Amino acid sequence: MTDVVAIAQRIQQESRTLDQVRQALHQVIVGQEELIDGLLIALLADGHVLLEGLPGLAKSLAVSSLARAVGGRFRRIQFTPDLLPADLVGTHVYNPKTGEFSVKEGPVFSNLVLADEINRAPAKVQSALLEAMQERQVSLAGETRALPDPFLVLATQNPVEQEGTYSLPEAQVDRFLLKIVVGYPTKDDEKKIIDRMAMTSARTEVPTVTSLAAIQQCRQLLDTVYVDDKVKSYVVDLVFATRKPEEYGLAKLKPLILYGASPRASIGLTRAARARAFLAGRGYVQPQDVKAVGYAVLRHRVLTTYEAEAEDIGSEQVLAQVFDTVPVP
């Protein structure tokens, strides 16, 4: 019992580190709570994030600000149709003075990598990025090189303009822990944005409020967040309801779901729920933590059929019925 209390107290104390990061981000980002929460959860749970939203919604600003707040190395890569894998991972460079080759590491060798408009790069580039995302390493000049730790890919894509884009492979999409849909701000928030950003003198720089070492300590503590068997069963039931909806009284969803979520979704849902509990200063996961991160973890892992598309039903509507039907412990 003493150990449980001590762990809970330490989690509450260490969660203040993430609170400082949140406050630093709010110095430049107005509103967008779901975006900021998602970035902090991904940072804590060591997962990549896919940000989908129209231009001008502070996606890139949020990522670069997060890197400054934690003191990490940040690189932004603009994905274009003519991008090459070497532009991402690096290349061999010949030195005519010494007659030797040296390795020049690419921008992927950073702590936080912003892959801007990720769906504009061809398959070879996506393949190189997939290795980096999954294995935390790249193959360069015949050698395998480890990437920095922590290493996060935060990718953006525009949901409207599809000309000159490539659909991301499902295997790569599944590697993203979260898919966050970034929406428009409210009227009050937009007024605050005008006051803060419309004048050059009003712009503020995000301070460095913590270190990567402190973030690593929080990550090590994340595994001590308690997950009850009932909560684990709830996670499994949610995932299985996307695979076999008829077993959960959702037979009407069966013709709408092409593929349900994979076991990676169960792992991601548990880790993200743990991270949310950690951010709240709790040493245990509640069912509400699972529901709160559920859409971001599952929306890109549930594929709908042509029939669903014809009826204008997407994964969001499918998941809404799953969360409304599967009993909460």
N, C-alpha and C positions, 0 to 999 in steps of 0.2 A: 504493500500500500504506500509505503514511504517513497519507493522508486517512482510510482505513478504520479504522486504529488510533485516530486522533484522534477520529473520530465515535463509535467504540465506548467510548472513555474518557469522552467527554462524556455519552453516554447513561447510562453507569454512574453518573456524578456526578449528573446531573439526576434520575435515578430515585429518589434519596434524598429528593427533595421529596415524592414520592408515598408513600414509606415513612413519612415523618413524618405524613402525612395518615392512613395506615392505623393507625399507633400511636395517634393522637388518637381515631379512631373506636372503637378497642378499649377506650378508657377508659370508654365507656358501652355498647358493643355486645359481648355475650359470644358467642363462636362466630360463626355465620353468615358463614363465610369466603366462600362463593359470592356472597352478597349484597354484601359489602364489595368483593370483587374486581370484581364486575359494575359497581358504582358508579364505581370508580376507572377501569376500562376505558372506560366511557361518558364520563366526564369528560375523559379523555385523547383519546379518539377522536371527541369532539364528536357524540355520539349520544344519543338519548332512550332511556329505560328503562321497561318495563312490569313492575311487580312484582305477582305474583299469590300470594296467601296468605291464610290465615285471620286474623281480627283478633288483635292482641296479640303479633305476631311481630316487632315493632320495625321495621316498614317505614318508617313516618313518622318515627320517631326517627332512623333511619339517614340519611334524606334531610336532615332539619334539622341533624343533627350534621355532615354533609358540608359544608353551606353555611357553618356556623360555622368549620370547620377551614380552609377556603380563603378566608374573609373575603368571601364573596359575599352578595348580597342575596337573601333567601329569602322566598317567599310561599306560603302553603298555601291552596288553593281546595277547599272542600267541594262536590263535584258533587251536585246534587239535581235532581229532575224539573222544578222551577220556575226553574232557573238560566237566565239570559238571556245572549246574547253580550256585551251591554254590561257585565254583571257580570265578564266575563273581560277584555275588551280596553279598556274605558273608555267614556266618553260625552262629549257636549257639555253644558256647564253654563252656564246663563244667569246673568249678574251684573246684578241690577236697578239697582245703583248706577251702573254704567258703561254699561248697556244693551248690553253685548257678550257674546258667547259665548266661553268658554274650554274647552280640552280637558282633561279629567281622565283621566289614564292609569289603566288597570286593573291588577290584580295580575300580569298576564302580563308586564308590563315589569319583570322581575326576572331574576337570573342562574340561579337554580334554582327551578323552579315545581313544587310538589307538587300534582298533580291527584288528590285523594283520592276513591276510588270513582268513577273516571272513567266507568264504564258506567252511571251513574245520570242522566246529562244527555242531553237530547234532541238531535236531529240538527243544529239550527242552532248549538248551542254546539260540537258536535264539528267542524262545518265551520269555525268561527272558530279553533278550536284547531289544526286541520289546517293552515291557512295559516301560523300561527305556527310550527308544527313544521317544515314543509317550507321555507318561504321566509325564515324568521327575520324576519318583518315582519307587521304587521297593517294592515288598512284601517280607519281611524277618522276619522269626520267628513269623509269625502270625500278624505282624505289617506292616503298610505302612510307608515307610521312604522316605522323599523328598531328591532328589539329589542336589548337589551344583548348584549354579547359577553364572555364565553360565555353561551349560553342553552340550558338543558337542561330538558326536561319529564320528570319522574319520576312516573309514574302508578301508582296502586294499584287493584286490583280484587279482590273477594271471589269465590272460585270456587264457593261453596256457595249463598249466598242470592241467588237470581235474581229474586225478586219486585220489580217496579218498576224493572227495569233495561232498558237498550237495548243490543243487540249493537253492538259497535264496527264501523264500516265496514272492510272488508278493506284499503282504500287507506290508512286511518289506521293500522291495526295494522302494516302494512308499513313505516311511517315509524319505528317503534321499532327501534333498533339491536339491543336485547337484550330478551328476555322471561325474567325470572328467577322461578323458582318457589321461594318461601320456605317451608321446612319447619320442623317442630318442632325445638327444641334437644335435645341429648343429656341424660342424667340429670346428668352432671357439670356441664355448662353451666348447666342449670336451677338447680342448687344455687348456682352462682356468681351467677346472676341474682338469687336470693333475697338473698344476702349483700350484693349491690351496690345493689339497687333496693327492697327491702322496707321500708327505713327512710328517712325524709326526709333525715336527716343523711348518709346514705350516697350520695346522688345527687351526681354530679359534672357539671360543665359542661365541654363540649368547648372546648379552647383554640384560638385561631387560630394555626396553625403555618406558614402560607404565604400567598401573595397570588394574586389572579387573574392578575397579570402573570407570576408564576412559572409558573403553569399554562399560560399562553399560550406561554411559551418552550418548555415541554415539548411542546406540541402542534406547534409549528413543527419541532421535532427529530424528531417521530414519522415524518415522511415519509422520513427518512434511514435508517430501519430497513430492512435489506436483505431482500428476498423473492426467493428463487431461483426460476427458471423451473419447476423440478420441484414446488416448493410451490404456485406459481400453478396448475399443471396439476392438482394434488391438490384445490385449492379448486374449480376448474371441474368436475372429475369428481364431487365430492360434490354440487354443485348440480345437475348434469345427471342424476345418478342419481335425483334426486327428480322429474325431468321424464320421463326415458326409462329407467325401471329395468330394462327387458328387455335393454338394451344392456350392462348391468353384471351380468348373471346374476341379476337380481332380478325376474324375470317375475311371480312371485307377488305382488309389491307393486303391480303395475299396476292391478288392480281396486280397490285400497285407497286410491290417491292420486287426488284430484280435480284439484288443481292443485299443481304443484311450485313450488320457490322461484324468485323473479325475479332478474334481474341485480343488483338492489339487494342481494340476499343475498350475491352474490359480492363486491361492494364491501365490505359490512359485515363479512363473514367475514375479509377481508384486513386491514381496518383494526383490527378487534378483536384479531386475531392479532398484529398489529404492536404494539398497545397492551400485550398480555400479555407479549410479549418485552421491551418497554420497562420494564415493571414489574419484570421479572426482572433488569434491568440488562444485557440483551443487545442487540447491534446487528444481530441477524439473527433471522429467524423460523424456528422448527423445526416439523415436521409436528405435533408434540405440542401446540403453541400453537393450531393450527387445530382439533384435536380437542377441546381443553379449552374453547374458546369456541363450538364447533359447535352444541351443543344450544341454548344461549341465543340464538344468531343465527337458527337455522333453525326452532325448534319452533313459532313463530307464523306461519311463512311456508309451511308445508306443510299443505295442507288435505286432510282425508281424506273418503272417500265415505260414503254411508249404509250401504253394505255393511260398511265398516270399523267404523262405530259399532255396527252390529248385532252384530258379533263382539267389541265392546269393545276395539277397537284404535285407539289415538290416534297423533298425530304422533311421540310419544316412542318408541313401539315401532317405527314405520317408520324413524325416524332411527337407532335402534340397529342395525337390519339393514344400513342404508346404511353406517354407520361400520365395521361388522364386515366388510363385503364389499369395499368400495372399497380397493384396495391402497395402502399407505402408502409414499411414496418413501423 
